[in-house]
Amino acid sequence: MSDELMENYNPAFSSPSLRSRVRKLIPREFSSSLRLPTNTLVIFKVGLPMVTNVPPDADAGRWNRRFESDDFVFGTDPNQWLRRHAGAFPHRGRILCVADGEGRNSVWLARQGFQVDAFDISEVGLAKASKLAASAGVSVNYQLAD
């Protein structure tokens, strides 16, 4: 991901040390092909262990099983970090939610007026996310992706 591209996402990325830390969070094979419109804020799930050389369908199956109950595994309210930092986001911009699961964060962001694109590895999670978005009366562009 180029320095210029990161700065277009968020002016805070003008710091060289922050750019370096963000680059380390993004897998090399993904960052080299990442092409998003300017002024898009990307929300990464930070702090989750990254496992390599695992077949994508193994992870998908695990998350599909976890999300198959009628209940929402993590609830329907956005995570605390997102609520606490939402004031720092550009007003009514475009946001990409990575590994969005059952949609609690993407739906909340859409309700705040953002244009939201989200992806997850779990088709079961995305189906629940789509229902949650519909019940909230918002539109989120969901994509199934690893």
N, C-alpha and C positions, 0 to 999 in steps of 0.2 A: 504494500500500500504506500503510495507516494506521500511525502510530507505535505504537498499541496492538497492532495485528496483528503488527508486527515484534517487539515485546517478548515476545509470546507464543511466538514461534519460539525466541528465544534472549535471555536476560537481557542479554547483551552489547550488544544493540541499544538499550539505554536511553541510550546515549551519542548525543547529537544529531549529532555529527560523523560517527559511524559510520552512523547512519540515513541521513544525507545521501549518503554515499559509496555505500551499498547501493542507494539509490533511483536513482542515476545508472547503475548496472549493469543495471537492469531496464528493458527497453523500455517506454515509456509505455503503449502499447496493451495490453501484457500486464499491467502492474502494476495498472491500473485494474480489471481483471476477475479478478485473482488472489484466489481464495477457498479457503483451505485450513483444515483444522481447527486449533484452537489446539494448542500444544505440538508443532508439526511443525517439524523442522529442514530447511531447504532448502539443498541443496548446489548452488551455481552453479559452472559452469566459468568461472573468471575468467581474463582475459588473452587470450582468443580474440578475434580481430577480428570485429566485428559488421558484416554487410553488409546493407544495406537495398535494397528495390526489386528483389530477385532472386526470380524465381518459386520457390515452395517445392519444386516437383517437380525443379528444377534441382539444388538442394542434396541432395534425397533420392536422385536418380540418382547423384550423385557419391559419396555415402556408401554406397549399395548396392553400387556397383562396388568400392569400397575394401574392403568387408567380405565380398565374395563368396568369398574363398579359405577353405579349411578351417582355416587358422591364425587365431589371434586377433591382430589388427593391433597392439594394445597389450599383449598378453599376458593372462593371467588373474589376475594379482596386482593388488590395488588400487594406485592411484597413491600415490606417496610422501607427498604432502601429507595425504591422507586417513588413512593409517596414523599419521603423526606427530601429527595433531590429534584422533584418535578419542577420546582420553581427555577431551576437553573437551565431548563430546556428552552430552546427557542419557541416563541409563542406560535402555536398552530402550525408547526412544521411537519416534516415527514419523518417517521421513525421506523426503524427495522428492529423487530424483536426476534432475537436468535434463541432457538430452543425454547419456544413459547409454551410448550405443553398444552394444558387445557384452556389456555387463553386468558387467564385472570389479568395479566399485565397488559396485553394488547387491547383487550376490551376496555379496561380502565383508561388507557391512553386515548383510545378512540372517543370515549365519552368526554375527555378533556378537550376535544377538538382537533386532535392530531390525525393526519393521514397515516395509517399504520399498515405496514407489510410485516408478516410474521411467518416463520417456518419452524417446523419440528419434524423429528424422525418418526413420530407416532401418528398413524392415521386415526387411531381411536381418540387420542388427545385432540387432534385437529377437528374431528367430528364434534366433540364436546365443545371445543372453542367456538366453532361456527354456530352451534345452538346458543351458547352463552351470548355471543355477539348479537344474534337475532333477537333474543329475549331482552337485550339492553337497547335494541333499536339502533345499533351502530353497524358500520361496514368495516371489515378488516379483510385485507387480501392475504388469505392463508395459502401456504404452499407446503407440500410434503417434500422434505429434503433432509439429507444427512448433513 
